[in-house]
């Protein structure tokens, strides 16, 4: 199978809704763009079912004018401009798959609603959705792909579906006899899942509680069980320290104004630990072989480490 010969490093991210990419990988994206890496973002829905945190825009909500998705296109464009990402796409085009919505289960994690519309991403045929991503993978030919783990981080159906689509598409894209009318087959060398460091999360929660803040990340005990998106440190394989670009990430988070409040948990954590808590982004390798590690952390400091 032919590989790239131009020496260009290429990174592909697959996310469910606008804002997911910035929260989990915003600093990573900004750093790699600055280093000359070709960064492509694929977003699977417009996030139509999201909660609107800006009172004057409350009419955009799904149960009112149902115009939130169109608005979030603009928020994503603004965020990507701040991060320097020029290639951002919606899977199948804007609005091809609708946000599936979510409910909170008894354990506090997200879950699939009892009633889900037929046009939602959760209801999408897996192969049809994967084929749309196969086209992009074979066009872009990334050496590294980032998406969610099998639980979608915290159980949101669209995050789980994004994981499934990305995983299936990665496998199909590598099959030389599959969809031969598309670009040549491409086997993505390394796939990573987003993660949050357990030790860093516990440190942040302790700082919040010590400051008297008992409402941010309510229900999370610094010494108790944590949500599944928090990963034990010994399961992490990479840490991207993009301290130089963290301000861009924070500005990009502000650009997603309907979804991320400056008074919300992300910024509250920053107020207690500094923005450096968002400058380090962690990953678990799901496909491929980890490259050389940073001796001070025992983790890869470059997602392209070990690749030719």
C-alpha positions in Angstrom: 0.0 0.0 0.0 1.6 3.3 -1.0 2.3 5.8 1.6 2.7 9.6 1.5 6.0 10.8 0.0 5.7 14.5 0.5 6.8 14.5 4.2 3.7 16.3 5.3 2.3 15.2 8.7 -1.5 14.9 8.8 -3.8 14.8 11.8 -7.6 13.9 11.5 -10.0 14.4 14.4 -13.5 12.9 14.5 -15.9 14.6 17.0 -19.6 14.5 17.6 -20.7 18.1 18.1 -19.2 21.6 17.7 -17.2 22.4 21.0 -16.1 18.8 21.7 -13.0 19.3 19.7 -11.9 22.4 21.5 -12.5 21.0 25.0 -10.6 17.8 24.4 -8.0 18.7 21.8 -8.0 22.5 21.3 -4.4 23.0 22.5 -3.2 20.0 20.5 -4.7 21.3 17.3 -3.3 24.8 17.8 0.2 23.4 18.5 0.2 21.1 15.5 -1.1 23.8 13.2 1.7 26.1 14.4 4.2 23.3 13.7 3.0 23.0 10.1 0.9 19.8 10.5 -2.1 19.5 8.2 -5.1 19.3 10.7 -8.5 18.2 9.5 -11.6 18.2 11.8 -14.7 16.2 11.0 -17.8 17.0 13.1 -20.6 14.5 12.9 -23.6 16.7 13.9 -24.5 20.4 14.3 -25.3 19.9 18.0 -29.0 20.9 17.5 -30.0 19.5 20.9 -27.5 21.3 23.0 -28.5 23.5 25.9 -28.4 27.2 25.2 -26.4 29.0 27.9 -26.9 32.5 26.5 -30.4 33.8 27.6 -30.9 36.1 24.7 -30.3 33.2 22.3 -32.7 30.8 24.2 -35.1 30.9 21.3 -32.6 28.9 19.2 -33.2 25.8 21.3 -34.6 22.6 19.7 -37.9 23.0 21.6 -38.4 26.5 20.3 -37.1 27.8 16.9 -34.8 24.8 16.4 -32.1 27.0 14.9 -29.3 26.2 17.3 -27.5 24.0 14.8 -27.1 26.7 12.3 -25.8 29.1 15.0 -23.3 26.5 16.1 -21.8 26.4 12.6 -20.7 30.0 13.2 -19.3 29.2 16.6 -17.3 26.3 15.2 -15.9 28.5 12.4 -14.9 31.2 14.9 -13.2 28.6 17.2 -11.3 27.0 14.3 -10.1 30.4 13.1 -8.7 31.0 16.6 -6.9 27.7 16.6 -5.7 28.1 13.0 -7.6 25.1 11.6 -8.7 25.8 8.1 -10.0 22.3 7.1 -13.1 21.6 9.1 -16.0 19.6 7.7 -19.3 18.1 8.7 -19.7 14.4 8.1 -21.8 14.1 4.9 -22.2 17.9 4.9 -23.9 20.2 7.4 -27.1 18.7 8.9 -26.7 15.3 7.3 -27.0 13.8 10.8 -28.9 15.4 13.6 -27.8 15.6 17.2 -29.4 12.6 19.0 -29.8 14.4 22.3 -29.1 12.8 25.7 -30.5 12.2 29.1 -28.6 11.7 32.4 -28.7 8.2 33.8 -28.9 7.3 37.5 -25.1 7.0 37.7 -24.7 10.6 36.5 -23.4 9.7 33.0 -25.1 10.5 29.7 -27.4 8.0 28.1 -29.6 7.7 25.0 -33.1 9.2 25.3 -36.1 6.8 25.2 -37.3 8.5 22.0 -34.7 9.3 19.3 -35.6 10.8 15.9 -34.9 8.7 12.8 -32.7 11.4 11.3 -30.2 11.4 14.2 -26.6 10.3 14.2 -27.5 7.5 16.7 -29.9 6.1 14.2 -27.6 6.3 11.2 -26.6 3.2 9.4 -23.1 2.4 10.6 -21.7 1.4 7.2 -23.3 4.4 5.4 -21.9 6.8 7.9 -18.5 5.1 7.9 -18.3 5.2 4.2 -18.5 9.0 4.3 -15.5 9.0 6.6 -13.7 6.5 4.5 -13.8 9.0 1.7 -12.2 11.6 3.9 -9.5 9.2 5.3 -8.5 8.2 1.8 -8.4 11.8 0.7 -6.5 13.2 3.7 -4.4 10.2 4.4 -3.7 11.0 8.0 -0.9 9.4 10.0 -2.8 10.1 13.2 -6.5 10.0 14.0 -8.1 11.2 17.2 -11.6 10.3 18.5 -13.4 9.0 21.6 -13.2 5.7 23.4 -15.8 3.0 23.3 -17.9 4.8 25.9 -17.8 8.1 24.1 -16.1 9.6 27.2 -19.2 9.8 29.3 -21.9 7.9 27.5 -23.4 10.4 25.1 -24.9 8.4 22.2 -23.3 10.7 19.5 -19.9 10.3 21.1 -20.3 6.5 21.1 -21.5 6.6 17.5 -18.5 8.8 16.5 -16.2 6.2 18.1 -17.9 3.4 16.2 -17.9 5.3 12.8 -14.2 6.3 13.2 -13.2 2.8 14.2 -15.1 1.1 11.4 -14.1 3.7 8.8 -10.4 3.3 9.8 -10.7 -0.5 9.2 -12.6 -0.1 5.9 -10.3 2.6 4.5 -7.3 0.2 4.7 -8.9 -2.6 2.7 -7.5 -2.4 -0.8 -10.5 -4.1 -2.4 -13.1 -2.0 -0.6 -14.7 1.0 -2.5 -12.0 0.9 -5.2 -13.7 3.9 -6.9 -12.4 6.1 -4.1 -8.8 7.1 -3.6 -6.3 4.4 -2.9 -6.6 2.5 0.4 -5.0 4.1 3.4 -4.1 2.4 6.7 -4.0 5.0 9.4 -0.8 4.2 11.4 -1.9 5.5 14.8 -5.3 6.1 16.4 -5.7 7.8 19.8 -8.7 8.2 22.1 -9.1 11.4 24.1 -8.7 11.1 27.9 -8.3 13.1 31.1 -5.6 12.3 33.6 -7.0 10.9 36.8 -4.2 12.5 38.9 -4.7 15.9 37.2 -8.5 15.7 37.7 -8.2 14.8 41.3 -5.8 17.7 41.8 -8.2 20.1 40.2 -11.2 18.9 42.3 -9.2 19.3 45.5 -8.2 22.8 44.5 -11.9 23.6 43.8 -13.1 22.1 47.1 -10.3 23.8 49.1 -11.4 27.1 47.6 -14.9 26.6 49.0 -16.4 25.7 45.6 -18.7 22.7 46.1 -20.9 23.2 43.0 -18.4 22.9 40.1 -18.4 19.3 39.0 -21.0 18.7 41.7 -21.0 15.1 42.9 -17.4 14.4 42.0 -15.3 13.6 45.1 -11.5 14.2 44.8 -11.0 10.9 46.6 -14.0 9.0 45.2 -15.1 7.4 42.0 -14.8 9.5 38.9 -16.6 9.5 35.5 -15.3 7.1 32.8 -13.7 9.9 30.8 -11.2 10.2 33.6 -8.5 7.6 32.9 -6.0 6.1 35.3 -2.6 7.5 34.6 -1.0 4.1 33.9 -3.5 3.7 31.0 -2.4 7.0 29.3 0.1 6.8 26.5 0.6 10.4 25.4 0.6 13.9 26.8 0.6 16.9 24.5 1.9 19.9 26.4 0.8 22.9 24.3 1.3 25.5 27.0 2.3 28.0 24.4 -1.1 27.7 22.7 -3.4 27.4 25.7 -4.7 31.0 25.4 -5.9 30.1 21.9 -7.8 27.1 23.3 -9.4 29.2 26.0 -10.4 31.8 23.4 -11.8 29.1 21.2 -13.8 27.7 24.2 -15.3 31.2 24.6 -16.3 31.2 20.9 -18.6 28.2 21.7 -20.7 30.7 23.8 -24.0 28.8 23.7 -22.4 25.7 25.2 -19.5 26.9 27.4 -20.0 29.5 30.0 -17.2 31.7 31.3 -18.7 31.1 34.7 -18.9 27.3 34.1 -16.8 24.4 35.3 -14.0 24.6 32.7 -13.2 28.2 33.6 -13.7 27.6 37.3 -11.1 24.9 37.1 -8.7 27.4 35.4 -9.3 30.0 38.1 -8.0 27.5 40.7 -5.3 25.8 38.8 -4.5 28.3 36.1 -5.0 27.7 32.4 -2.2 25.2 32.4 -4.7 22.5 33.4 -6.0 22.9 29.9 -2.6 23.1 28.2 -1.9 19.4 28.8 -4.1 17.1 26.8 -3.9 13.3 27.3 -4.5 10.4 25.0 -4.6 6.6 24.9 -3.3 4.8 21.9 -5.9 2.5 20.3 -4.1 1.5 17.1 -0.4 1.4 16.3 2.8 1.4 18.3 3.7 4.1 20.8 6.9 6.0 19.9 9.7 7.1 22.1 8.5 8.7 25.4 9.5 11.7 27.4 11.6 10.3 30.3 10.1 12.8 32.7 6.5 11.6 32.1 6.9 8.2 30.6 4.5 9.3 27.9 4.8 10.3 24.3 5.1 14.0 23.9 4.3 13.9 20.1 1.4 11.9 18.6 3.6 11.3 15.5 6.4 9.9 17.6 7.9 6.7 16.0 6.4 7.3 12.6 8.7 7.6 9.5 
